[in-house]
């Protein structure tokens, strides 16, 4: 299974915003959810992929599968 297949549709949408340098508020506004919801998704992805920073999370998202 490809790593990116492990991201849900919503996680991918949030990651796109993060990669564009958007704030949680900006991502939330574009997705019509609260900034708290975006933050919860980000922290869930931190746990899911055992990372501790946005940089590590984005690196996982953009690194081609080996």
DATANOR-V196997 format. One record per pair of residues at least 24 apart in sequence whose C-alpha atoms are under 7 Angstrom apart, sorted by sequence separation. I is the first residue (numbers start at 0). GAP is how many residues later the second one is. If there is no record, write none. Layout:
I&GAP, I&GAP
//
This chain:
10&30, 18&39, 3&57, 2&62, 1&63
//
